[in-house]
Every structure is written in structure tokens, then in C-alpha cells.
């Protein structure tokens, strides 16, 4: 791949390194530290298991940095398609995006279900810590590290005790999903089956309306029905029954690394407070009904305009 000229795309989140695109647009190169070698090996392993992921065509070390090169999954992610369809205005998703999201999510779900990891209570208990970045969340928000939060997290684990454990993406959503496959497995780990795909349309609400699109109730219902159909064929059980459990852990994930270090950045302060509000709303809902309704979440604009609460610890 040395003949390619590489265009810088972005720095990798929560890790050293960057993402680059080849001049012809056919390949992407990810660079980083030693952890990138493990990521490349993992990527190859799940490809062999039938996961819909880009093929790794090269890897190695270059200028004291590890790298691997993968084939492009196309010019537009489902997020890109969604934004283009709305023209950047706030609107419900185009139906083609919902259908595409259901199709690629079902492919991932079936591949995951075909290769369950040996279940153990220890691995399941580790999942919220890794997937929810709880060490960071509680360090930045010590007032949330309470017996109540831990008890409700324990309830989540109890309800998922019989769910198959599978290798999961952890950061799955429309920006990482293409009709041809799923990219960016940087934060992978073991998770209960469905954690990646089931909340994918609901987590749009955590962006506060800033993405230019929303998922309507009927769209979310059709999406979950498609996943349940695939899950029942693969495992005999629907996966949507654990949507609330997955959303509670996702609310921790979206709160991680949010506390601003510069007190003058009021925009970041408000966004951090907003994510705290969504976490506490989801927590209250789950405690009372074991459900979480993201349609009840305020948008960031609504929160900023008058729905804010005093949320500094």
C-alpha cells in the first residue's frame, strides 16, 4: 500500500492515531499505538466469523506507529445518507435509511448469534464497566456513583443473565454503518446479544437533535420488528425485550468523557449537563417501569432554552 497517497480524515477518539483515506477512495488506513495490532487481529477474526466488516488488506509498522489498511465500505454511511435526505434540517429519517439500518443490523446480529462466547457471570459483570466507561463516568460525576445506580445496574445484569454473550462493537450507530458493512471496531468487547444493534435508532436521541434527523416511533417499531424476526430465527428469542437494559448502559457511554476541563467552554458545560439529565431521566424511567422511552427526552435546544436543571456535582 506504499504507492497510495493518504488524505487525513480525523484523529481517532480516546486513542492515539488517526484515520486516513487513500487517494482513490478505495481504502482507509488506521494508525495508532500497539493496541492497533490487537484491533487488526480482532478485525480479521470477526471477518472470518462472517461479521459484515471491511477486509483488512495490509498491516504493519510505519514511522514507529502501527497501522492497518481496510477496504472502503462505500462513499456514504447511513448517517451520511440520513443527513443528505433531510438537507441538514430536523426531520424524521428517510425510509430508505430505516430499511438499510435494519438490513445491516440483522446481518450483524445473525453473525454474532452464530458465534456465542462461553457465558460467565464475571464476563457479564465486566460488560457495563467496559461498554459504559463507568470508571470515567463516575470519576467525572462522583455524585452518580451511588447505591441506587449500582442497584439498577445490577438489575440490568439480572435481566440479561441468560442472554448469549458475543463479540460486540460497543460504539455501533448510523455513522459506523454502511449498506455493505460496519466500520470502526476500536472499542470492541463482549456484550449481551443485541447490545450493538437494538438501541441504534433510539440512541439518536442522545445527540440532542444536532444530527439533523430523528427516528419516529413507527420507524423504531419497524426496525425492532425486523431485528426480532432475525433473532427469533437465529436464537428462538426476540432481542428487543432488552432495549431498556441496553439503553441504560448506553446512557453511561454517552456521558463518558463529557465533563469540560475548561470552565469557560459553556457550550461543553451545557452538553455535559444535558447528558447528565438524559442519564437521570432514563434511570428514573427504568427504576419505575423497567422501560426507557427516548421520545420523552428533551432535545438539546429545549434543554438549553428552559428545561435545564442544576446538575453540577
N, C-alpha and C positions, 0 to 999 in steps of 0.2 A: 504493500500500500504506500510505499515511499514516493511513488510517482504522483500521488494525489496532492493537490494544494488544499489546505484546510481553512475553512472560514469559522471564526469563533462565533458560537451561538450564545452560550451562557455559562456562568460558573455553576458547579454542582452544589446543591443545598446540603448543609450540615456535613460537608466533607470537603477535603482539598480536591482540586482538579477542575476540569471544565468539560464542556461538550462542544464538539466541532463537527462541521458538515463538509463533505468533500465537494470539490468544485462542480462535479457533475450531478450532485444531489443524490447519488445512489447509495452513499454510505455515511454513517455517523461514527465519530471516534470519541470515546470517553477516556479521560485521563484522570489520574489520581495517585494515591499512595499505595502501600502494599495491600490494603483492603480491596483494591480494584481487581487484583488477581483472583481473589476468592469470588468476587462478583462475576467475573468472566467464567470461572469454572461452574458456578451455580447456574448461570445463564445457559451454558452448554448442556448441563444436566437436565434442566427442565425442558429444554428443546427436545431432548431425546425421549422425554416422558410424554411428548405430544402437546405441551403447552404452546399456545399461539404466540410465539415470540420471534423477533428477528434472528436470523442466523448470524452467529459470530464467525467472521471470516479471517480474523487476524488478532493476535495479541502479543504483548511483549513489554520491553522496557525501552524508553527513549528519553534522553536528557534527564536521567535519574527519576523519571516518572513512569509508572505503569500505565498501560493503555490497552484497550481492546476496540476493535472495529466491528460494527454490525451493519447489516443491510438496512436500508431505509424501508419503513413500512408505508411510505406514501407521502404526498405533499401536505395533507390536511388531516389532523386528528379530528375526532368527533367534536372536541371543543372548538376547533377552528371552523368546522362546518356549522356548528351552532351559532357562533358569533356572526359568520357571514350571512346566515339566513335571517338574522334579526337586524342586521345593519348596525349592530352595536347598541340598539335600543333595548330596553327591558321588555321582554316578551316571552311567551312560553316556547319551549323547544319545538323545532320543526319535527314533524312526524318521522321524517327520514332519519333524524338523529336518534330518536327513541328506538326505532326499529333496528338501526345499526348498533346501538348500545346493547340492546337485548341479544342480538345475534353474537357479538364478540364476547359478551359476558357469559352467555351459555356455553360457548366453546371453552372458555377458561374453566368454568365450573365443572364441566364434564371431565376435562383433563385432570383437574385437581381431585375430583371424586374417584377417579380410576387409580390413584396412587396415594392412598391414605398413609399417614405416618403412624407408627405404633403409639397408641394413646397412653398418656400417663398424666396423673394429677399435677405433677411437677411442671411438665411442659405447658399444660393449660394455664396454670397459675403464672407462668412466665410471660404468657402472651400479652396481658394488659400492660405490663411493665415495658415490654419492647415495642408493641404497636402503639401504645398510648403515650410513650415517652414520659412516664409518670415521675421519674426522678427529676427531670427538668421542670415539669408542670408544678410539682409540689415545692421545688426549690424556689421557683418564681412566685408561687402562690401558696405560701405556707398555711394560710387560713383555710385552704381547701383540703388539707391533709387531716381529715377528721375521722372519728369512728363511724360517722354516718356515711361518708363517702366510701370508706373501706368496706362497710357492711353491704352497701348497694353493689359495689364491685364484686363482692363475694356472692351476692345473689345472681349476678350475671354468670359467674363461673358455675354455680349450681345448675342453672338452667341449660348451660352448654355442656354439661358433663358427658353426655352421650354423643355429642357431635363429633364427626371424624375430624382429625387434625390433618392439615395439608400445608404444603409449601405455598405461601401467600406473598402478595406484592407489598402490602401494608399502605401504599400510597396510591391505590387504584382510583381512577376517576376519568372523566371525559378527556382531559388534556393528555393522558397517557394511553388512551385507547384509539386505535385506528381500525378500520374495517378489516385490515389484513393481520393485525396482531397488536400486542401490548408491549410498550417500551418502559425503560427506566425502572429496573428492579433493584435499585440501590438499597432500599430499606426492607428487603425481604426477610421472611422468618416464618415460623409455624403459626397457624391460626386455625380456629374452627372453620369448617367448610362454609362458605358463603360470606365470610367477613369482607373479602375484597369486593364482590360484585353486588351483593344485596343492597347496601346503602348508597350505591353510586349516584342515583338521582337525588336522593334525599340530602346528600352532603353538599349539593349546590347551595343549599340554604346557609351554610356556614360562611360562604363568600359574601353574604350580605347584600346580594343583588348587584355586585360590582362586575360580574361576568357578562352582563347583558342578556341573560336568559334565565328562565326558571322552569321547573318541571311541574306541570299541573297534576292535581290528584288523579285524574283519569289516566294520565301518562304514567305516573308512578305505579298505578294498579296494573296496567297492561305490562309494564316492564317486569314487575314482580311475578305476574302470572306466567310469563314466558320462562323465567328462571325456575319457578316451581315445577313447571312441566318438564324441564330438563333435569331437575334434581330428582323428581319422583321416578323418572325413567332410570336414572343412574344409581339412586340410593334407596328408593322406596319412600322417601320423606321429602316434604317441601322445605325450602330453606328460608322462606320469607317469615316463618314463625319466629325467627330470632332477630328480626330487624331492629327492635328496640335495644337488645343487648349490644348489637354491633354499633348502633348509633351512640350509645353511652361511651364506649371506648373511643369512637371517632371524635366525640366532643372533647376528650382529653387530648387526642392527637392534634386537633386544630387549635388547642390552647398552648401547645408546646412552643417554646422559643418566641413567644409573643410579647413579653414584658420589655418595654423600651429601656435602653440604657441611658438615653439622652432625655432628660425631663422636658427639654424644650420641644421635642417632637410630639406635639399634641395630637397629630394625626395617628401616630402609632399608639399613643396612650389610649385614645378613644377606641381603636381597633382591639387593643388588648382588653379593655373594659367590656367591649361588645362580645368578644369570645367568652369572657367570664360569665356574662349574662346568659348566653346560649347554653353554657355548661350547666349553670344552676337551674335554668328552665327545664332542660332535659332531665336533670337529676330529680326535680320535683315531680315531673310527669311520671318518670319511671317508678319512683317511690310509691305513688298513689295508684297507678294503674298498670305498671309493667309495660307501658307503651310510651313512645315518643313521637309527637306529631310536629314535624318540622314546619308544617304550614302555619303553625301558631307562632313561629319565631318572627320577631320584627326584622325588617331589613336594617342595614347599617344607617341608611338615611333616616328612617323612623326613629331608631335608637338615638342618633345624634340630635334630631330635632326636638326630642322631648321625652323619649322613653328610656333615658339613661338612669342608672342607679349609682349610688356611691359604692364603687367596687374596689377601691384600693385597699389592700390588706393592711 
